[in-house]
Amino acid sequence: MTFEKDLNKLEDIVNTMENESPNIEDALKLYEEGLSLVKKCQKFLQKTEQKIFILKNPDLKKEVNETKTKPSIENNFELFGQNIDKE
């Protein structure tokens, strides 16, 4: 789903819980689904904020790329003397 669809679904869940008084089992399912959607939307917004920050500060992107120390999987294999085919 897209962010907008997730947000609309979350609004539907809130409306259902506020206006339809679902039974406890249905309310729990809706709550769990809503919580999952909230986390997904928050994660999307955090990533979007990071992208905007990097776009507004292009010099920082270069610094971040230069300070990355986590090697790729291919590099890990090369470190141990094993060669893997790169596609």
C-alpha positions as CSV (number, residue, x, y, z in Angstrom):
1,M,0.0,0.0,0.0
2,T,1.0,3.6,-0.4
3,F,1.3,6.0,2.4
4,E,-2.0,7.7,1.5
5,K,-3.8,4.4,1.4
6,D,-2.4,3.4,4.7
7,L,-3.4,6.7,6.2
8,N,-6.9,6.4,4.8
9,K,-7.2,2.8,6.2
10,L,-6.0,4.1,9.6
11,E,-8.7,6.8,9.5
12,D,-11.3,4.1,8.7
13,I,-10.2,2.0,11.6
14,V,-10.5,5.0,14.0
15,N,-13.9,5.9,12.7
16,T,-15.1,2.3,13.1
17,M,-13.8,2.1,16.6
18,E,-15.4,5.4,17.6
19,N,-18.7,5.1,15.8
20,E,-19.6,1.4,15.5
21,S,-18.6,0.1,18.9
22,P,-17.2,-3.2,17.7
23,N,-17.1,-6.3,20.0
24,I,-13.9,-6.9,21.9
25,E,-12.5,-9.4,19.5
26,D,-13.0,-7.1,16.5
27,A,-11.8,-4.1,18.4
28,L,-8.6,-5.9,19.3
29,K,-8.1,-6.9,15.6
30,L,-8.7,-3.3,14.5
31,Y,-6.4,-2.0,17.2
32,E,-3.6,-4.3,16.1
33,E,-4.1,-3.4,12.4
34,G,-4.1,0.3,13.3
35,L,-1.0,0.0,15.4
36,S,0.8,-1.7,12.5
37,L,-0.3,1.0,10.1
38,V,0.9,3.7,12.5
39,K,4.3,2.2,12.7
40,K,4.5,1.8,8.9
41,C,3.4,5.4,8.3
42,Q,5.9,6.7,10.9
43,K,8.7,4.7,9.3
44,F,7.8,6.1,5.9
45,L,7.7,9.7,7.3
46,Q,11.1,9.2,9.0
47,K,12.7,8.0,5.8
48,T,11.1,10.9,3.9
49,E,12.4,13.4,6.4
50,Q,15.9,11.9,6.1
51,K,15.8,12.2,2.3
52,I,14.6,15.8,2.5
53,F,17.4,16.6,5.0
54,I,20.0,15.1,2.7
55,L,18.6,16.9,-0.4
56,K,18.8,20.2,1.6
57,N,22.3,19.4,2.8
58,P,24.1,17.7,-0.2
59,D,27.6,18.1,1.5
60,L,26.4,15.8,4.4
61,K,25.5,13.0,1.9
62,K,29.0,12.9,0.7
63,E,30.3,12.8,4.3
64,V,27.9,10.0,5.2
65,N,28.9,7.9,2.2
66,E,32.6,8.4,3.0
67,T,32.2,7.3,6.6
68,K,30.3,4.1,6.0
69,T,32.2,1.2,7.5
70,K,29.8,-1.6,7.0
71,P,31.2,-3.8,4.1
72,S,28.9,-5.4,1.6
73,I,28.3,-9.1,1.5
74,E,30.6,-9.4,-1.5
75,N,33.4,-7.7,0.5
76,N,32.9,-10.0,3.4
77,F,33.4,-13.0,1.1
78,E,36.5,-11.4,-0.4
79,L,37.9,-10.8,3.1
80,F,37.8,-14.5,3.8
81,G,39.5,-15.4,0.5
82,Q,36.3,-16.6,-1.2
83,N,35.3,-15.2,-4.6
84,I,31.6,-15.0,-5.4
85,D,30.1,-14.3,-8.8
86,K,28.7,-10.7,-9.0
87,E,25.7,-10.5,-11.3
